[in-house]
């Protein structure tokens, strides 16, 4: 359908522009000698009503991730930077130190520097491409609440 194709085209343009390789859907470099193709229709793994992911790299630094509406991630940080590209839905990222809030919708991209404490609220069901600058670590929780909190 039109909106989905438009989002995929934006993602492909982003990857082509910033990572200097041509993509036709979602292609993520595995190593200098091979590519991994993941179709937009590839199902995500997980339980209904909870986080679902499709690992695009074995070191877990690149995933397509789904969170249900109303869930949130309490204040936390990662050693490396986070990159988020919204495919479907809406989420809000609150940067704790600066107080700046970002409302992200399909086609939006946000880079969160390593060590920056942030809280993420999933306004609607949301699916996004997540890229960590290094091997995924954490999250390291910066609040008494730890772990994703799901709407009851």
N, C-alpha and C positions, 0 to 999 in steps of 0.2 A: 504494500500500500504506500501511497505518497509520503505521509509523514515519516514512516520508518525508513524509506529509501533516502529521504532528505537527511535524516540523522546519520545514517551510515555514510552518506557522501561527505558530511561534515567531518565525521571521525576519520575517514580515509584521507581527506584533505589535510587534517591536522597531523596525522602520522606521516604523510608524504612531505609536509612542510618542515616539521620539526625533527624527524628522524631520518630524513633523506632516503627513503625507499618507497617504491610504488606499492600501493595496496589496492585490491579490488573489493575487499569486504573488510574483515578484521584479520590482519596478518601481523604476527608479533615475532620478532627475531628471536630464535632459540640460541643461536651461536653464529659466528661469521659464515658458516658453511651451510646452514639449513634454515628453513622457514617453517612455521606452523600455521596452517589455515584453520580457522574456526568459523563455521557458518553462523550467520545471525540467528538461525533457527536451532542451534545446538542447545539442548536442555541444560539447565543449571541443576546442581546437585544440592540437596538439603531437604529439610522437613517443611511442609506447608506451615505458614504463619511464622516462620523463622528465617534467618539468613540463608541464602542459597548462593553458591558460587560455582564458577567454572574456571578452574586453574588453566591459565594460558602458558605458564612456565612452571617448571618443576620446583623452582626456588620460591614460589608463591609471591613473587614480586609483581606479577601481572595477572589480574583476574577480571572476569565479568561478575559483578556482585549484585544481588537483589536483597533489599530489606523491605519488610511490610510496613504499611502506613502506621504511624503512631509509635514506632519503636525509636529508640535513641541510644547513642553511645555516650556515656558520661565523659567528663573531661579526661583526655588522655593525650599521649604523644607517641611518636615513633622516633627512633634514632635518625632514620633517613627521611627525606621529603616524601610527601604523598602527592599524587596527581589524580584528579578525579575528572572524568568526562561523562556527563549525564546523557544516557540514552533514552530513558523513559522516566516520567514522574518528577517529583520535586523534593529537594532536601534543603536544610538550612545548616550552615556551618558557622558556629560562634567561636571566634578567636578570643581566648580568655584574657590574655595580657592586654590586647589593644581594645577589646570590646567591640571590634568590627564584626558585623554579621553579613554573611553572603547567602542570598536566596538563589539556589541553582535550579534551572529548568533544562529540558532537553536542548542539547547543543552547547551548553555552558561548560567551561573548563575552569578548574581551580587548582593551583599549586599551593601546598602547605609546606613550609620549610621544616626540615628535621628539627626536632626538639620543641616545636611550637605546640603549646597546649590548646586543644580545641574540643568542642562538643558538637556532635552531629545529630540532628533531629530529622527523621524521615517523615515528611509532611504527608506524602501519598506513598503508595507502593512505588518503589524507585529501583531502577536498574542502571548501573554505571560501570564504565571501565575504570579499574583502579590500578595504578602503577606506583610502586615504591621505588625510590632511587637506588636502593641496594637490595640485598636479600631481606625479605619481610621480617620484621621483628616487632615485638610488642603485640598489642598495644600496652603501653605502660600507663596504668591508671593514675590520674592525678586528683582523685576524689574518693570519698569513702565508698561510693558505689563502684562496683567493678563488673564488667561484662555488659553485653547488650541488654537493654531493658525493653521487654515487649509489652505492647498494649494488652491489657487484660480484657 
